[in-house]
């Protein structure tokens, strides 16, 4: 006897093409104010990102992970969440803390190596980003299980890159979420490269999205430089998760225009032609054309946003550099809990500060 025991497939969706033309059948109904807010944050994020690159190159912050080119994924997804949802970002999504109220200058303290940048209000429901690849994925799955056990009407949005899908944590998180039907949405930003390792040699699978099928739930591939597609399908997946229908995996096809981090030189492993191809598909430029066509943006408003966001970035950098950390933190954060200060550390701190 022979019979087919599994059928599955993965769809690819694009709503807004590289020229800013929209597929009207798929176009989501989004209020004009929300669309303009999306654009504002995309512009602010890019200016902040480019400033951080300059700050690192001049020794004013330490190693930095740029996000230029991936604004469509990050802003679109984050604006699709609700306040009760938990967010597990990677280090490349550090701007997203700002969308939940964390000032940019405080976020930059983290890139300056200061503990104060990671002191987050639990009410924000945002997990602090960590450098190890993929470690946020099983934590997000665990948070989803907790939400389900508590009967909360909330979801978890877990970010990751294509490199993270080569880690064991990715498979652990998806398998756990599939088995226990956790309310998790896994958003993988497939930007083509895991540092210098191209996507094509990380996995033989045609898509990353199809990996969800092996763990018993759905996967979808979207154009990650199309903020409308990201917003629409992340929002639907989160609503689905909150209603008890289990996890979902979205693979967003995008591109990082700069290096993996400021410690990387992408010119050593990718061509100028490849970068130029993706520059033509810039998420901000195509969205701007869309807003012009909808009469939600004009030259005067665009100029005002450019000037206002640049001013904000400069002001936030000034606040960051004016911040004075407590030097005792080098002792206080060696250990946690009741053993925060061991006898030796107490003696050393007294020797340093005379207390």
Helices and strands as residue ranges (DSSP letters): E 12-13, H 32-57, H 71-78, E 86-88, G 91-100, H 104-111, G 115-118, G 122-124, E 126-127, H 135-150, E 156-161, G 162-166, H 168-180, E 184-190, E 193-194, E 197-198, G 199-201, H 211-214, E 218-223, H 227-242, E 248-253, G 266-268, H 272-279, H 283-293, H 299-322, H 329-332, G 337-339, H 343-353
